[in-house]
Amino acid sequence: MRPLPPPRTPGRYRIGVVCLGNICRSPVADVVLTAQVAAAGLDAAPWHVAVASCGTGGWHVGDPMDRRSAATLRGAGYDPDRHRARQLASAWFEHDLLLAMDADNLRDLRDHPGAERLDDPGRVRLFRDHDPQGPGDVPDPYYGGAAGFDLVLAMVERTAAAIVADLPRALAR
């Protein structure tokens, strides 16, 4: 696992999680990563780590997350109710780290006109590049059953834990 890139602003770190429509995978990662950042005490002084999510497509903008993603999160003790879908815009490339949920999302990020704002191409990578069980895509559960949403949550929880464990090193740089 390669280390997280350093913050652009000392004491502050912004992570963006990106999928296609911002209703299934990236909102799950946003909610879980936000909860784990808070549990580690990295969401307040002296550090301020913020997590947000968006989709490369805009057809769900303003919608809540998929009801199956929300139910899976609720069942695991998370609160999914604040999420509203957003679309990727050039300003997202000012984040310290952009994590794509799959290879297609990664390609879309790298091809986006806003990518010219990147000071380091290593700030855009796959979410599962940090998965202790190995890299790869987070599969899109949209067209499947409940087991797909459970699988996504399991991948996200363990990968988010690895990211949170590495954040203090990144923040210290």
C-alpha positions in Angstrom: 0.0 0.0 0.0 1.5 3.3 -1.0 1.3 6.1 1.6 -1.3 8.8 1.5 -0.1 12.1 -0.2 0.6 14.9 2.2 -1.9 17.6 2.9 -2.0 20.7 0.7 -2.8 22.8 3.8 -1.2 22.0 7.2 -3.6 20.5 9.7 -6.3 20.0 7.1 -7.0 17.0 4.8 -9.8 16.6 2.3 -10.8 13.2 0.9 -13.2 12.8 -2.0 -14.7 9.4 -2.8 -16.0 9.0 -6.4 -18.3 6.5 -8.1 -20.7 6.7 -11.1 -23.9 8.1 -9.7 -23.1 8.9 -6.1 -26.0 6.8 -4.7 -24.4 3.4 -3.8 -20.7 2.9 -3.4 -19.2 6.3 -2.8 -21.9 7.4 -0.3 -21.3 4.2 1.7 -17.5 5.0 1.7 -18.2 8.6 2.6 -20.4 7.7 5.6 -18.1 4.9 6.9 -14.9 6.9 6.4 -16.4 10.0 8.0 -17.5 7.9 11.0 -14.0 6.3 11.3 -12.2 9.6 11.0 -14.4 11.0 13.8 -13.9 7.9 16.0 -10.1 8.4 15.6 -10.4 12.1 16.6 -9.1 13.3 13.3 -12.1 15.5 12.5 -11.2 18.3 14.9 -8.2 20.4 16.0 -5.3 20.0 15.7 -6.3 18.0 12.6 -9.3 18.5 10.4 -10.0 15.6 8.1 -13.1 16.0 5.9 -14.7 13.4 3.7 -17.2 14.0 0.8 -18.4 12.0 -2.1 -19.6 12.6 -5.7 -20.4 10.8 -8.9 -19.0 11.3 -12.4 -22.5 11.3 -13.8 -25.1 13.9 -12.8 -28.5 12.1 -13.2 -28.9 11.6 -9.4 -27.8 15.0 -8.2 -29.8 16.0 -5.1 -31.2 12.5 -4.5 -30.6 10.5 -1.3 -28.5 7.4 -1.6 -30.0 4.2 -2.9 -32.4 2.7 -0.3 -30.5 -0.6 -0.2 -27.2 1.2 0.5 -29.0 3.2 3.2 -30.5 0.1 4.7 -27.2 -1.7 4.8 -25.6 1.3 6.5 -28.4 1.5 9.1 -28.2 -2.2 9.8 -24.5 -1.7 10.6 -25.2 1.3 12.9 -24.4 4.2 10.5 -26.6 7.2 9.7 -27.1 7.5 5.9 -29.8 10.2 6.0 -27.7 13.3 5.4 -26.4 12.2 2.0 -27.5 14.0 -1.2 -25.9 13.0 -4.5 -23.4 15.5 -6.1 -21.6 15.5 -9.4 -17.8 15.8 -9.9 -16.7 19.3 -10.7 -13.2 20.8 -11.3 -13.1 22.1 -7.7 -12.9 18.4 -6.5 -9.4 18.2 -7.8 -8.3 20.6 -5.0 -8.9 17.7 -2.5 -5.8 16.1 -1.0 -6.9 12.7 -2.1 -9.6 11.5 -4.6 -10.5 7.8 -4.3 -12.3 6.2 -7.3 -14.4 3.1 -6.5 -13.5 1.3 -9.8 -11.2 1.5 -12.8 -13.8 3.3 -15.0 -14.3 6.0 -12.3 -10.5 6.3 -12.1 -10.3 6.8 -15.8 -13.1 9.4 -15.7 -11.3 11.3 -13.0 -8.0 11.3 -14.8 -9.7 12.4 -18.1 -11.8 15.2 -16.4 -10.7 18.8 -17.4 -10.3 19.6 -13.6 -7.5 17.1 -13.4 -5.1 19.8 -14.6 -5.4 21.3 -11.1 -3.5 18.3 -9.7 -0.1 19.1 -8.3 0.5 15.3 -8.0 -1.2 12.6 -10.0 -0.8 10.3 -7.0 -3.6 12.3 -5.4 -6.1 10.3 -7.6 -6.2 6.5 -7.0 -8.5 3.6 -6.5 -10.2 3.3 -3.1 -9.0 -0.3 -2.7 -5.4 0.6 -3.3 -5.5 0.8 0.5 -7.4 -2.4 1.1 -5.4 -4.8 3.3 -6.8 -7.7 1.3 -5.5 -6.3 -2.0 -6.3 -3.7 -4.6 -9.1 -3.9 -7.1 -12.5 -2.4 -7.8 -15.4 -2.0 -5.4 -18.1 -3.8 -7.4 -21.3 -1.8 -8.2 -24.1 -3.5 -6.3 -26.9 -1.6 -8.0 -28.2 -4.4 -10.2 -27.7 -7.2 -7.6 -29.2 -8.3 -4.3 -28.5 -7.5 -0.7 -25.3 -9.6 -0.6 -23.7 -7.1 -3.0 -24.4 -4.2 -0.6 -23.0 -6.3 2.3 -19.9 -7.0 0.3 -19.4 -3.4 -0.5 -19.8 -2.4 3.2 -17.2 -5.0 4.3 -14.7 -3.8 1.7 -15.3 -0.2 2.6 -15.0 -0.7 6.4 -11.7 -2.5 6.2 -10.2 -0.1 3.6 -11.4 2.9 5.5 -9.7 1.6 8.6 -6.4 1.3 6.7 -6.8 4.8 5.4 -7.6 6.2 8.8 -4.6 4.4 10.3 -2.3 6.0 7.7 -3.8 9.6 8.1 -1.6 10.6 11.0 1.6 9.9 9.0 0.2 11.9 6.1 -0.9 14.8 8.3 2.6 14.9 9.9 4.3 15.5 6.6 
